[in-house]
Amino acid sequence: MRLRFEGDVAELLPGIERLSEELGIMVGEDGLTVRVERSEGELEAGRDSSGAYIRYSQKHQFFRAFGLFVQHSRQSETFRVQERQQFERVGPMFDLSRNAVITVDSFKTMLNKLALMGMNTVMLYMEDTYEIPGEPYFGYMRGRYSQAELKAIDDYADQFGIEAFPSIQTLAHLEEFLKWEPVKHYKDTKGALLVGSEATDRLIERMIEAASAPFRSRKIHIGMDEAEELGRGKYLDLNGHDSRFNIMVSHLEKVLAAVRQRGLKPMMWSDMFLKLASGNGEEYYDAETTIPEEMARRIPKDVDMVYWDYNHIEPGDYEKLIANHRPLGCNLVFAGAVWIFNTFGVNYGLSLNATDVALSVCKREGIGEIYATMWGDDGNEGNPYAALLGLQLYAEHAYTEGKPTEEQLAERVKFCTGIEKDAFLLFKDLDEVPGSEPNNSKQSNPSKFLLYQDVLLGLFDKQIEGLPMNDHYAELERRIVEQRDKSAALDYLFDVPEKLSAVLKRKGEIGIALKTAYDAGNKEQLKAIATNALPAIASAVRELRAAHRTQWFRMFKPFGWEVIDIRYGGLLNRLDSASLRLLDFVDGRIDRIEELEQERLVYSTVNRFNQKGTGWCSYYYRMASPNVFFHVINPF
């Protein structure tokens, strides 16, 4: 397809050039003439007897309309598509703080997809992964972005009309910075800054300056979520007891003074105020919470409050929690999620359902700014590219008055990403296994705990006892191979789930087989496991590690891969030790295997016997062993 754009397109040409490469079309004087015109709010793309046209109101809308024009031109020579944007701002939040720092080139590839979707904002969540002059330990060995790199991301986003802006932390969630001994003067507790300190105040000013400087946007997210430990460490020693609300409001005013001085528009996570107003001072989602008038009066009104909610699936839950926020008196922003956290997959069953409900409520409630978070908790085995189907749903909601149809979502995600919707949905089946609740609504993550759990210790074996895990993963591997499209640029995304399924079809139930054979005194079976099954698992793990490493370096900076590498290395070494232990027993060198003598218990009350799925664990080190990985004498 060759196109020639007619009209005032000078500011659009760089973006057109980038997306033309993405879409495999040519732009030249001998192409089909497409009139480009401004409109009043709506975007349109069409071809009729009078010719071809694209109409748009805002810059980012042109690129969605451009994509729609190409998409429909491939299907028909006459068509008309007309849309009206439902939210003022819509876009993703990328977690760049849990080891997986997206490279600039990978970010550009992602921005191409977001432009075709029609996104107009992108939030970069950076706890300590940006440079601060004079603070060498801030982001040290963590893949922090330079000012030039952030500017390059901003420049690239701007050509599509996408507003990039920083999301930082100015209170808590700073464990990776505060762990360094040379900066202990900034530290209240393990992850919270020592508020009220002049040194901390100066640090925050430099944080805000360094984070905002590379961006055109005047927006900044100042964080302040999950600061339950506030004032309970060194602050308490120095100042005595004060209410967390008093401490927080005082600190917030100092942060906002630095923000206002730079002409920035701040937003912050809302949870601490809702928690402090709840009955026990800890509950964010308490439907009965009411904001006291005195609290509301003291909260500054020139900061937007971001209500985050990732797992409710009933409209009434969102309606009530939005109502709980209203007395704060601040502009309300909503942040949902595409669940890539703590898994190799994507919990699409929960994510898509929660998104449909949440965004439908947001439309009715008049909330104009929407974000899709993609957290990378505990090392980030997953990746944001696998979440593109979830992001596409956010985009389609943003341009659909009601609820997007399944057909619309399928067509759009195939066009914007090159991957079929059904292929993306395979990511959910890494965790949506036998024994999980419908749509994995209780957030089980067996793709991670079945991989990392020790075969001799079997910490999760009681959770999955009697479930056909091996068969599930064997079938999933077959379906992934069948669904893949090697011609698609993003087909490589399926290398890791395919290889992981190949591991788990062998390893998923191996601990149960070991325990059963040992209890029965079946040394022949134990020998077969030691000499055949465990080496086969190890071979499959090596293939998985190689695929995962290739994917990581294609997307992310190298910093953080060493964590995943160490996890694979530990897994391989434990498989080797297990084989040795089994053969020592079989050959009579030891008279028992103490690990297999132990009764298997359920890992937690989050299990299928309580209708809570197959299980959940947030931390690798708790999946791998119940024993001490590290010992913190003083968490503050």
C-alpha positions as CSV (number, residue, x, y, z in Angstrom):
1,M,0.0,0.0,0.0
2,R,1.3,3.4,-1.0
3,L,-0.2,6.6,0.5
4,R,0.2,10.3,0.0
5,F,-0.9,12.6,2.8
6,E,-2.5,15.9,1.8
7,G,-2.9,18.7,4.4
8,D,-1.0,20.2,7.3
9,V,1.0,17.1,8.2
10,A,4.4,18.6,9.0
11,E,4.3,17.7,12.7
12,L,2.9,14.2,11.9
13,L,5.5,13.1,9.4
14,P,8.1,11.7,11.8
15,G,5.5,9.5,13.4
16,I,4.0,8.6,10.0
17,E,7.5,7.5,8.9
18,R,8.0,5.3,12.0
19,L,4.6,3.6,11.8
20,S,4.8,3.1,8.0
21,E,7.9,1.0,8.7
22,E,5.9,-0.9,11.4
23,L,3.0,-1.5,9.1
24,G,4.9,-2.2,5.9
25,I,3.4,0.6,3.8
26,M,5.1,3.2,1.6
27,V,4.6,7.0,1.6
28,G,5.2,8.8,-1.6
29,E,3.8,11.2,-4.2
30,D,2.4,8.4,-6.3
31,G,0.4,6.9,-3.5
32,L,-3.3,7.1,-2.7
33,T,-4.2,10.6,-1.6
34,V,-5.4,10.8,2.0
35,R,-6.8,14.2,3.1
36,V,-5.8,15.0,6.6
37,E,-8.1,17.4,8.4
38,R,-8.8,18.7,11.9
39,S,-12.1,17.8,13.5
40,E,-14.0,18.9,16.6
41,G,-13.4,16.1,19.1
42,E,-14.0,13.0,17.0
43,L,-11.6,11.0,14.9
44,E,-12.5,9.6,11.6
45,A,-11.0,7.4,8.9
46,G,-12.6,6.5,5.7
47,R,-12.7,6.0,1.9
48,D,-15.7,6.8,-0.3
49,S,-16.5,8.2,-3.7
50,S,-15.0,11.5,-2.8
51,G,-11.7,10.0,-1.8
52,A,-9.8,9.0,1.4
53,Y,-9.5,11.0,4.5
54,I,-8.4,11.0,8.2
55,R,-9.8,13.5,10.6
56,Y,-8.6,14.1,14.1
57,S,-8.7,16.5,17.0
58,Q,-5.5,15.8,19.0
59,K,-2.1,14.6,17.7
60,H,-2.3,11.1,19.2
61,Q,-5.7,10.6,17.7
62,F,-4.2,10.9,14.2
63,F,-2.1,7.9,14.7
64,R,-4.9,5.7,15.9
65,A,-6.9,6.9,12.9
66,F,-4.0,6.2,10.7
67,G,-3.9,2.7,11.9
68,L,-7.6,2.3,11.5
69,F,-7.3,3.6,8.0
70,V,-4.7,1.0,7.1
71,Q,-6.5,-1.8,8.9
72,H,-9.8,-1.2,7.1
73,S,-8.2,-0.4,3.7
74,R,-6.9,-4.0,3.8
75,Q,-10.4,-5.2,4.1
76,S,-12.4,-2.9,1.9
77,E,-12.1,0.0,-0.6
78,T,-15.0,1.8,1.0
79,F,-15.5,2.3,4.8
80,R,-16.0,4.8,7.5
81,V,-14.8,4.6,11.1
82,Q,-15.8,7.3,13.6
83,E,-14.8,7.3,17.2
84,R,-15.0,9.7,20.2
85,Q,-12.4,9.5,23.0
86,Q,-14.0,8.6,26.3
87,F,-11.1,9.4,28.6
88,E,-9.0,12.5,28.6
89,R,-5.8,10.5,29.2
90,V,-5.2,6.7,28.9
91,G,-1.9,4.8,28.9
92,P,0.3,2.3,30.6
93,M,2.6,2.5,33.6
94,F,5.8,0.6,33.2
95,D,7.5,-0.7,36.3
96,L,11.2,0.1,35.7
97,S,12.3,-0.6,39.3
98,R,12.1,-4.4,39.8
99,N,15.2,-5.2,37.7
100,A,13.7,-5.2,34.3
101,V,14.7,-1.7,33.0
102,I,13.4,-1.5,29.4
103,T,16.1,-0.4,26.9
104,V,15.5,2.8,24.9
105,D,15.2,0.7,21.7
106,S,12.7,-1.7,23.3
107,F,10.8,1.3,24.6
108,K,10.6,2.7,21.1
109,T,9.1,-0.5,19.8
110,M,6.5,-0.5,22.6
111,L,5.7,3.2,21.8
112,N,4.9,2.2,18.2
113,K,2.3,-0.2,19.4
114,L,0.9,2.3,21.9
115,A,0.6,4.9,19.1
116,L,-1.4,2.6,16.9
117,M,-3.7,1.8,19.8
118,G,-4.3,5.5,20.4
119,M,-2.7,5.9,23.8
120,N,-1.8,9.4,24.7
121,T,0.3,9.0,27.9
122,V,2.9,6.7,29.4
123,M,4.1,6.7,33.0
124,L,7.6,5.6,33.9
125,Y,7.7,4.1,37.4
126,M,11.3,4.7,38.6
127,E,12.1,4.2,42.3
128,D,15.8,4.6,42.0
129,T,16.4,4.0,38.3
130,Y,17.2,7.5,37.2
131,E,20.3,9.6,37.7
132,I,20.6,12.2,40.5
133,P,23.8,14.3,40.3
134,G,25.8,13.9,43.5
135,E,24.1,10.6,44.5
136,P,26.2,7.8,43.1
137,Y,24.4,5.1,45.1
138,F,21.0,6.1,43.7
139,G,20.3,3.3,41.2
140,Y,23.9,2.0,41.5
141,M,24.3,-1.2,39.4
142,R,20.5,-1.1,38.9
143,G,20.3,-0.1,35.2
144,R,19.3,3.5,36.0
145,Y,18.4,5.7,33.1
146,S,20.7,8.6,32.1
147,Q,19.1,12.0,31.5
148,A,19.9,11.5,27.8
149,E,18.1,8.2,27.7
150,L,14.9,9.6,29.3
151,K,15.0,12.5,26.9
152,A,15.3,10.0,24.0
153,I,12.2,8.2,25.2
154,D,10.3,11.4,25.7
155,D,11.3,12.7,22.2
156,Y,10.2,9.5,20.6
157,A,6.8,9.4,22.5
158,D,6.2,13.1,21.6
159,Q,6.2,12.5,17.8
160,F,3.1,10.4,18.4
161,G,1.5,12.9,20.8
162,I,2.1,10.6,23.7
163,E,2.9,12.4,27.0
164,A,5.7,10.6,28.9
165,F,6.2,11.5,32.5
166,P,8.0,10.2,35.6
167,S,6.5,8.3,38.5
168,I,8.9,8.4,41.5
169,Q,8.9,7.7,45.2
170,T,9.3,10.5,47.7
171,L,8.6,8.6,50.9
172,A,8.6,4.8,50.9
173,H,9.5,2.0,48.5
174,L,13.1,3.1,48.4
175,E,14.7,-0.1,49.8
176,E,17.0,-0.5,46.9
177,F,18.5,2.9,47.6
178,L,18.4,2.9,51.3
179,K,20.2,-0.5,51.6
180,W,23.5,1.2,51.0
181,E,25.4,2.1,54.1
182,P,26.8,5.4,52.8
183,V,23.3,6.9,52.5
184,K,22.0,5.8,56.0
185,H,21.5,9.4,56.9
186,Y,18.4,9.4,54.6
187,K,16.9,6.3,56.2
188,D,14.0,6.0,58.7
189,T,13.1,2.4,58.2
190,K,14.1,-0.3,55.6
191,G,12.2,1.4,52.8
192,A,11.1,4.8,54.1
193,L,13.0,8.1,54.0
194,L,13.7,10.0,57.3
195,V,11.2,12.7,56.9
196,G,11.7,16.0,58.7
197,S,15.5,15.9,58.0
198,E,17.1,18.7,56.1
199,A,19.2,16.2,54.2
200,T,16.1,14.3,53.1
201,D,14.4,17.6,52.1
202,R,17.4,18.5,49.9
203,L,17.4,14.9,48.4
204,I,13.8,15.2,47.5
205,E,14.3,18.5,45.7
206,R,17.1,16.9,43.7
207,M,14.9,13.8,43.0
208,I,12.1,16.0,41.6
209,E,14.5,18.1,39.5
210,A,16.4,15.0,38.1
211,A,13.2,13.0,37.4
212,S,11.3,15.8,35.7
213,A,14.1,17.6,33.7
214,P,14.2,15.2,30.7
215,F,10.5,15.4,30.0
216,R,8.4,17.9,28.2
217,S,5.4,17.1,30.5
218,R,4.9,19.1,33.6
219,K,3.2,16.1,35.3
220,I,4.9,14.1,38.0
221,H,3.8,11.2,40.2
222,I,5.3,11.6,43.6
223,G,4.3,8.1,44.9
224,M,3.8,7.9,48.7
225,D,2.0,4.6,48.7
226,E,2.2,1.7,51.2
227,A,4.2,3.8,53.7
228,E,2.8,1.9,56.8
229,E,6.2,2.0,58.5
230,L,6.3,5.8,58.4
231,G,7.7,7.3,61.6
232,R,8.3,4.0,63.3
233,G,12.1,3.8,63.0
234,K,14.8,6.4,63.4
235,Y,12.2,9.1,63.2
236,L,10.6,7.8,66.3
237,D,14.0,7.7,68.1
238,L,14.6,11.3,67.1
239,N,11.2,12.9,67.5
240,G,9.1,10.7,69.6
241,H,5.6,9.5,68.7
242,D,3.4,11.4,66.3
243,S,0.4,10.2,64.2
244,R,1.3,8.9,60.8
245,F,-1.3,11.3,59.3
246,N,0.5,14.3,60.8
247,I,3.9,13.1,59.6
248,M,2.6,12.4,56.2
249,V,0.8,15.6,55.6
250,S,3.8,17.6,56.9
251,H,6.0,15.7,54.5
252,L,3.6,16.0,51.6
253,E,3.5,19.8,52.0
254,K,7.3,19.9,51.7
255,V,7.3,17.7,48.6
256,L,4.5,19.8,47.0
257,A,6.5,23.0,47.7
258,A,9.4,21.6,45.6
259,V,6.9,20.5,42.9
260,R,5.1,23.8,42.8
261,Q,8.4,25.7,42.6
262,R,9.1,23.9,39.4
263,G,5.7,24.5,37.9
264,L,4.8,20.8,38.0
265,K,1.4,19.1,38.3
266,P,1.6,16.3,40.9
267,M,-0.3,13.1,41.5
268,M,0.1,10.6,44.2
269,W,-1.2,7.1,45.2
270,S,-4.3,7.6,47.5
271,D,-4.0,4.5,49.6
272,M,-2.3,5.9,52.7
273,F,-5.1,8.4,53.3
274,L,-7.8,5.7,52.9
275,K,-5.9,3.4,55.2
276,L,-5.4,6.0,57.9
277,A,-9.1,6.8,57.8
278,S,-10.1,3.1,58.1
279,G,-11.1,1.4,61.3
280,N,-7.8,-0.3,61.9
281,G,-5.6,2.2,60.1
282,E,-4.4,-0.4,57.6
283,E,-7.3,-1.3,55.2
284,Y,-7.4,0.3,51.8
285,Y,-10.4,-1.5,50.4
286,D,-12.7,-1.1,53.4
287,A,-16.1,-0.2,51.9
288,E,-17.2,1.4,55.2
289,T,-14.3,3.9,55.3
290,T,-15.3,7.5,55.6
291,I,-12.9,10.4,55.4
292,P,-13.1,12.6,58.5
293,E,-13.8,16.2,57.8
294,E,-10.6,17.3,59.6
295,M,-8.5,14.9,57.5
296,A,-10.1,16.1,54.3
297,R,-9.5,19.8,55.3
298,R,-5.8,19.2,55.8
299,I,-5.1,17.3,52.6
300,P,-3.8,19.7,49.8
301,K,-6.2,19.9,46.9
302,D,-3.6,20.6,44.1
303,V,-2.4,17.0,44.0
304,D,-4.4,14.4,42.0
305,M,-5.2,11.2,43.9
306,V,-4.6,8.0,42.1
307,Y,-7.0,5.2,43.2
308,W,-5.4,1.9,42.4
309,D,-7.5,-1.3,42.2
310,Y,-6.3,-4.4,40.4
311,N,-8.7,-7.2,41.3
312,H,-12.3,-6.3,41.9
313,I,-14.8,-7.7,39.4
314,E,-18.1,-6.2,40.7
315,P,-19.2,-2.7,39.7
316,G,-20.4,-2.0,43.2
317,D,-16.9,-2.4,44.6
318,Y,-15.5,0.3,42.3
319,E,-18.5,2.6,42.9
320,K,-18.2,2.4,46.6
321,L,-14.4,3.0,46.6
322,I,-14.7,5.9,44.2
323,A,-17.3,7.4,46.6
324,N,-14.9,6.8,49.5
325,H,-12.3,9.0,47.6
326,R,-14.6,11.9,46.8
327,P,-14.4,13.6,50.3
328,L,-10.6,14.0,49.8
329,G,-11.6,16.9,47.4
330,C,-8.9,16.1,44.9
331,N,-9.1,15.3,41.2
332,L,-9.4,11.5,41.0
333,V,-7.3,9.3,38.7
334,F,-7.8,5.6,38.2
335,A,-5.0,2.9,37.9
336,G,-6.0,-0.7,37.1
337,A,-3.6,-3.4,36.1
338,V,-2.6,-6.0,33.6
339,W,-1.4,-8.8,35.9
340,I,2.2,-9.7,35.0
341,F,3.4,-9.5,38.5
342,N,4.9,-12.5,40.2
343,T,4.4,-14.8,37.3
344,F,5.9,-16.0,34.0
345,G,2.5,-15.4,32.4
346,V,-0.3,-12.9,32.4
347,N,-3.4,-13.4,34.5
348,Y,-5.7,-12.4,31.6
349,G,-8.7,-14.1,33.2
350,L,-8.7,-11.6,36.1
351,S,-7.2,-8.7,34.2
352,L,-9.6,-8.5,31.3
353,N,-12.7,-9.0,33.5
354,A,-11.5,-6.4,36.1
355,T,-10.6,-3.9,33.3
356,D,-14.1,-4.2,31.7
357,V,-15.8,-3.6,34.9
358,A,-13.5,-0.9,36.2
359,L,-13.4,1.2,33.1
360,S,-17.1,1.0,32.6
361,V,-17.6,2.4,36.1
362,C,-15.0,5.1,35.4
363,K,-16.9,6.2,32.4
364,R,-20.1,6.6,34.4
365,E,-18.3,8.3,37.3
366,G,-16.6,10.8,35.0
367,I,-13.0,9.8,35.8
368,G,-11.0,11.2,32.9
369,E,-7.5,9.8,33.5
370,I,-6.8,6.0,33.4
371,Y,-3.6,4.0,33.7
372,A,-2.8,0.3,33.3
373,T,-0.1,-0.7,35.7
374,M,2.2,-3.6,35.0
375,W,4.1,-4.3,38.2
376,G,7.3,-6.5,38.1
377,D,7.3,-7.7,41.7
378,D,10.1,-10.1,42.9
379,G,12.5,-9.9,40.0
380,N,10.2,-9.6,37.0
381,E,10.1,-13.0,35.3
382,G,7.3,-11.7,33.1
383,N,7.4,-8.8,30.6
384,P,5.2,-6.0,29.5
385,Y,5.0,-7.1,25.8
386,A,3.0,-10.2,27.0
387,A,0.5,-7.7,28.4
388,L,-0.3,-6.0,25.1
389,L,-3.7,-7.6,24.9
390,G,-4.6,-6.0,28.2
391,L,-3.3,-2.7,27.0
392,Q,-5.3,-3.0,23.8
393,L,-8.5,-3.4,25.9
394,Y,-7.7,-0.2,27.7
395,A,-7.3,1.5,24.4
396,E,-10.5,0.1,22.9
397,H,-12.4,1.2,26.0
398,A,-11.0,4.7,25.6
399,Y,-12.6,5.0,22.1
400,T,-15.8,3.0,22.7
401,E,-18.8,4.5,24.5
402,G,-19.9,1.2,26.0
403,K,-17.9,-2.0,26.3
404,P,-15.7,-3.1,23.3
405,T,-16.8,-6.3,21.7
406,E,-14.6,-9.4,21.7
407,E,-14.4,-9.2,17.9
408,Q,-13.2,-5.6,18.0
409,L,-10.5,-6.4,20.6
410,A,-9.4,-9.4,18.5
411,E,-9.1,-7.4,15.3
412,R,-7.4,-4.5,16.9
413,V,-4.8,-6.4,18.8
414,K,-3.9,-8.5,15.8
415,F,-3.5,-5.3,13.7
416,C,-1.5,-3.3,16.4
417,T,0.8,-6.1,17.5
418,G,0.8,-8.8,14.8
419,I,-0.3,-11.4,17.4
420,E,-3.7,-13.1,17.6
421,K,-5.8,-12.5,20.7
422,D,-6.1,-16.3,21.3
423,A,-2.3,-16.5,21.2
424,F,-2.0,-13.9,23.9
425,L,-4.6,-15.7,26.0
426,L,-2.2,-18.7,26.2
427,F,-0.2,-16.7,28.7
428,K,-3.0,-17.0,31.2
429,D,-2.9,-20.8,31.1
430,L,0.6,-20.8,32.7
431,D,-1.3,-20.1,35.9
432,E,-4.9,-20.9,35.2
433,V,-4.5,-24.6,35.9
434,P,-6.6,-27.4,37.3
435,G,-7.6,-26.3,40.8
436,S,-7.6,-22.6,40.1
437,E,-10.7,-20.5,40.6
438,P,-12.6,-19.5,37.4
439,N,-10.6,-16.9,35.5
440,N,-7.9,-17.3,38.1
441,S,-9.7,-14.7,40.2
442,K,-7.7,-15.6,43.3
443,Q,-4.4,-15.0,41.6
444,S,-2.7,-18.4,41.7
445,N,0.9,-18.4,40.3
446,P,2.0,-22.0,39.9
447,S,4.1,-21.1,36.8
448,K,6.5,-19.7,39.3
449,F,6.2,-21.8,42.4
450,L,6.2,-25.1,40.6
451,L,9.3,-24.1,38.7
452,Y,11.3,-22.9,41.7
453,Q,10.1,-25.2,44.5
454,D,12.6,-27.8,45.5
455,V,11.9,-31.4,44.4
456,L,12.9,-32.9,47.7
457,L,11.1,-30.4,49.9
458,G,7.9,-30.1,47.9
459,L,6.6,-27.1,49.7
460,F,3.6,-26.8,47.3
461,D,2.9,-30.5,46.7
462,K,0.0,-30.7,49.1
463,Q,-1.6,-27.7,47.3
464,I,-1.6,-29.6,43.9
465,E,-2.0,-33.2,45.1
466,G,-4.3,-35.0,42.8
467,L,-4.3,-32.4,40.1
468,P,-3.1,-33.3,36.6
469,M,-0.5,-30.6,36.3
470,N,1.8,-32.6,34.1
471,D,-1.0,-33.2,31.6
472,H,-2.0,-29.5,31.7
473,Y,1.4,-28.2,30.9
474,A,2.0,-30.9,28.2
475,E,-1.2,-29.7,26.5
476,L,-0.3,-26.1,26.9
477,E,3.1,-26.7,25.3
478,R,1.3,-28.3,22.3
479,R,-1.2,-25.4,22.0
480,I,1.6,-22.8,22.1
481,V,3.6,-24.6,19.3
482,E,0.4,-24.9,17.3
483,Q,-0.6,-21.2,17.7
484,R,2.8,-19.6,17.0
485,D,3.3,-17.5,13.9
486,K,7.0,-17.5,13.1
487,S,6.5,-14.6,10.7
488,A,5.3,-12.3,13.4
489,A,7.9,-9.9,14.8
490,L,6.7,-10.6,18.4
491,D,6.5,-14.4,18.0
492,Y,9.6,-14.7,20.2
493,L,7.4,-13.8,23.2
494,F,6.3,-17.4,23.2
495,D,9.7,-18.9,23.5
496,V,9.7,-18.7,27.3
497,P,6.2,-20.0,27.9
498,E,6.8,-22.9,25.5
499,K,10.0,-23.9,27.2
500,L,8.5,-23.3,30.7
501,S,5.6,-25.6,29.8
502,A,8.2,-28.2,28.6
503,V,9.8,-28.0,32.1
504,L,6.6,-28.1,34.1
505,K,5.1,-31.1,32.2
506,R,8.0,-33.0,33.8
507,K,8.5,-31.2,37.0
508,G,5.0,-30.2,38.1
509,E,4.2,-33.4,39.9
510,I,7.7,-34.8,40.4
511,G,7.8,-34.1,44.1
512,I,4.6,-36.0,44.6
513,A,6.0,-39.0,42.6
514,L,9.1,-38.9,44.7
515,K,7.3,-38.9,48.0
516,T,4.9,-41.7,46.9
517,A,7.8,-43.9,45.7
518,Y,9.8,-43.2,48.9
519,D,6.9,-43.9,51.2
520,A,6.2,-47.2,49.3
521,G,9.9,-48.2,49.5
522,N,10.1,-48.4,45.8
523,K,13.8,-48.0,45.2
524,E,13.5,-49.0,41.6
525,Q,11.2,-46.0,40.9
526,L,13.5,-43.7,42.9
527,K,16.4,-44.8,40.8
528,A,14.5,-44.1,37.6
529,I,13.6,-40.6,38.8
530,A,17.3,-40.0,39.8
531,T,18.8,-41.2,36.5
532,N,16.1,-40.3,34.0
533,A,13.4,-37.9,35.2
534,L,15.6,-35.4,37.1
535,P,18.2,-35.1,34.3
536,A,15.4,-34.6,31.8
537,I,14.0,-31.8,33.9
538,A,17.5,-30.2,34.2
539,S,18.0,-30.4,30.4
540,A,14.6,-28.7,29.9
541,V,15.5,-26.0,32.5
542,R,18.7,-25.2,30.6
543,E,16.7,-24.7,27.4
544,L,14.3,-22.4,29.3
545,R,17.1,-20.4,30.8
546,A,18.7,-19.9,27.4
547,A,15.4,-18.7,25.9
548,H,14.7,-16.5,28.9
549,R,18.2,-14.9,28.7
550,T,17.7,-14.2,25.0
551,Q,14.4,-12.5,25.6
552,W,15.7,-10.5,28.6
553,F,18.6,-9.0,26.7
554,R,16.3,-8.2,23.8
555,M,14.0,-6.1,26.0
556,F,15.9,-5.0,29.1
557,K,19.2,-3.7,30.3
558,P,21.5,-6.4,31.7
559,F,21.2,-5.4,35.3
560,G,18.8,-7.7,37.1
561,W,19.3,-10.7,34.8
562,E,21.9,-12.0,37.3
563,V,19.0,-12.5,39.8
564,I,17.1,-14.7,37.4
565,D,20.4,-16.4,36.4
566,I,21.1,-17.3,40.0
567,R,17.6,-18.7,40.4
568,Y,18.1,-21.0,37.4
569,G,21.5,-21.9,38.8
570,G,20.0,-22.8,42.1
571,L,17.3,-24.9,40.5
572,L,19.8,-26.8,38.5
573,N,22.1,-27.4,41.4
574,R,19.2,-28.6,43.6
575,L,18.2,-31.1,40.9
576,D,21.7,-32.4,40.8
577,S,21.8,-32.7,44.6
578,A,18.4,-34.5,44.6
579,S,19.7,-37.1,42.2
580,L,22.7,-37.6,44.4
581,R,20.6,-38.0,47.5
582,L,18.3,-40.5,45.8
583,L,21.1,-42.6,44.5
584,D,22.9,-42.6,47.9
585,F,19.7,-44.0,49.4
586,V,19.1,-46.5,46.6
587,D,22.6,-47.8,46.8
588,G,22.6,-48.0,50.6
589,R,25.1,-45.2,51.4
590,I,22.4,-43.6,53.6
591,D,19.5,-45.3,55.3
592,R,16.9,-42.6,54.8
593,I,16.2,-39.3,53.0
594,E,15.2,-36.9,55.7
595,E,13.5,-34.5,53.3
596,L,11.2,-37.2,52.1
597,E,10.4,-38.4,55.7
598,Q,8.6,-35.1,56.3
599,E,4.9,-34.9,56.1
600,R,3.7,-32.5,53.4
601,L,1.5,-29.6,54.6
602,V,-0.4,-27.0,52.6
603,Y,1.8,-24.0,52.0
604,S,-0.8,-21.5,53.1
605,T,-4.5,-21.0,53.6
606,V,-4.6,-19.7,50.1
607,N,-5.4,-23.1,48.5
608,R,-8.1,-24.9,46.6
609,F,-9.5,-26.5,49.7
610,N,-10.6,-23.0,50.8
611,Q,-11.7,-22.1,47.2
612,K,-8.7,-19.8,46.9
613,G,-7.0,-21.4,43.9
614,T,-3.9,-23.5,43.7
615,G,-1.8,-21.2,45.7
616,W,0.1,-17.9,45.7
617,C,3.6,-17.0,46.8
618,S,5.1,-13.5,46.5
619,Y,8.8,-14.3,46.9
620,Y,11.2,-16.6,45.2
621,Y,13.1,-17.4,48.3
622,R,10.0,-18.6,50.0
623,M,9.2,-20.9,47.0
624,A,12.7,-22.4,47.0
625,S,13.1,-23.1,50.7
626,P,11.6,-22.6,54.1
627,N,15.1,-22.1,55.5
628,V,17.0,-18.8,56.1
629,F,18.2,-17.0,52.9
630,F,19.0,-13.9,54.8
631,H,18.5,-12.6,58.3
632,V,17.6,-9.0,59.1
633,I,18.2,-8.3,62.8
634,N,17.0,-4.7,62.6
635,P,14.5,-4.1,59.7
636,F,14.7,-0.4,60.5
